[in-house]
Amino acid sequence: MKVCEACGRLLLWDTTQATLFLYCPACGARRPAAPGDLRLDGSSAEANPVDFSRVVETAALDPVTEFVDRKCPKCGLPVMARLILGDAMMVLYTCSCGNVERPA
């Protein structure tokens, strides 16, 4: 997943033209896709959590994130965003209040 350098949101693919572009639905930033953008990141969330920090920070605010019925213990909201990260398939739940949980 690629994130916007301007605002940190996840970038989406624009496939409506002959050339692939990545764009940010939040701030409107747009750039041509580079060959490296098509590579799947195989790094492990366990070995290098910094790689996924921006994704974890913004997941609860991103409309394409999967939301599940799980009450946030910090603020009481009834739904949290579920993330599955890296080769280790590490599951995290995040809330818009900033709370991040890893199930036991």
N, C-alpha and C positions, 0 to 999 in steps of 0.2 A: 504494500500500500504506500502511496506517495502522499505527502502532506504539503499544503500550501506554504511557501516560504514567507508570505506576507501575514497570514492570520492563523496558520496551524491547523486548519480544517482539512479533511480528507479530500483529495482531488478526484474528480470523476473523469471518465473517458468521453471524449466527443468523437463519435465515429460517423458523423453526418457528412464529412468531406473525404476526399481521396487521401488526405494526410491526417494521421492521428494527432489529436491534441489532448492535453490534460487541462481541465478548468476547475476553478473553485466556485461552488454554488453560493458561497457566502460573500466573498469580496469581488468576484468576477475576474480574478487573475487568470491568465490563459497563457500556455506555452506549448510549443510543439513537443511531441513525445520523442524521447531519445531512445536509442536501442536498449540501453540499460533499464529503462522503465518497464520493458516487457519481461524482464527476468523476475522469477519468483524468488523472494527472499527466503532462504532456507536456514537463516540463523536461529538459534535457539533462544527463547525468552528466558529460560533458566540460566543460560551461560552469559547473556548480555542484555539485562533488562532495560538499559538505556535506549536501545534500538526501538523499543515500543512505547517509550514514555509519552511521546506526543499523541499517539493513538489512544492510550489509556486516558490521558487528560481530556481529550476532546470527544471521546466515544459517547458519553451520555448526552451530548449536545448535537450529535449528528443524526439526522432523520433516517438514514439508511441502516443504522445500527439495530441489531436485534434486541428488543426489550422483552423482559420476562416478568411474571408476577413474583416479585420478591421484595419484601418490605425493607427499606433502608433503615438500619438500626440507629443511624446518626440523626436523620431528619424526619423519618416516618413516611416518606413517599412510598406508595404501593408498588412501584415498578423500578427496575434497575436494568441497565444495559449489560448484556452478556457478551464477553469477548473470548475468543479462543485464539491463543497466540503461539506462534512458532511451531517447530517440529515436535516439541514436547506436548503440544495441544493443551497448554496451560489455560485453565479457565479462570477468568476474573469477572467480577460484577462491579460496575461503577454506577454512581449516582450523580445527578446534576449538582448536588451539594458538594461534590469533591470526594466523597467517601469511596474507597476502593476495598473490595473484599476478595479474598481467595478462599473458596470452599475447602473445608477440612478433608 
